[in-house]
Structures are given as C-alpha cells and as structure tokens.
Amino acid sequence: MPVAVPDEDKQKALAAWWNSTPVRVMLLNRRAQKFTYPAWSSLREAFDEVFDVELLPMKHAEECGARKVIDDAAALVLGAKPEVLADWRRQLAAEPTITNRQARDA
C-alpha cells in the first residue's frame, strides 16, 4: 500500500502497519472508524528488516516471512502475543474471500 506522508520514518512505519494482519482484518471488517498510529519505532524497524523481501498475497501469508516480521512488530505495538497474530494470519489466509474458494457447508 503506497504511503504519502512527508516524514520517511512515518512512511516506513505506516507501510509496515498497514500490511500487518490486524490491519488487514480491520480493513475487511470496515469497523474501524478512527485509525490511531501506534509506536513508530518497532514498525519502522520492521519495515527496514523486510524492505527487500517480497510481500506475498494474503492467501500465502503462512509462507510470507515479511508478514511474520511485520506482524511481530504489530503485536508489540498492540501489546498482543505474536502467536495470537500468527493465528489471525492463518485464519485470514484461509478465508474464502481471500482464497477465492467457496466456504464448505458446515
């Protein structure tokens, strides 16, 4: 997702945050009315760490090392356990709207 803010540190932090699993979930839910920008430093570091790494599509999130790094930084920002975000990432990657597969009948 392109970022257009004048400060380079904020650009990098925002790019990492907006590509994290929690934000992807929020965007799909469209429930977030107000977006607050949390702890820039961990997100900035995550951006720098994965700058040259391909960000795979969400349906391949389990194989995407960049998403793991970004989500670990997002977990730190949110005060959540990285395992929780990893679980969200797995579940989101399996969603029919992400995979373009039909949901199985329950």
C-alpha positions, 0 to 999 in steps of 0.5 A: 500500500503506497504511503504519502506522508512527508516524514520517511520514518512515518512512511516506513512505519505506516507501510509496515502497519498497514500490511500487518494482519490486524490491519488487514482484518480491520480493513475487511471488517470496515469497523474501524472508524478512527485509525490511531498510529501506534509506536513508530519505532518497532514498525519502522524497524520492521519495515527496514528488516523486510524492505527487500523481501517480497510481500506475498498475497494474503492467501500465502501469508503462512509462507510470507516471512515479511508478514511474520516480521511485520506482524511481530512488530504489530503485536508489540505495538498492540501489546498482543502475543505474536502467536495470537497474530500468527493465528489471525494470519492463518485464519485470514489466509484461509478465508474464502474471500481471500482464497477465492474458494467457496466456504464448505457447508458446515 
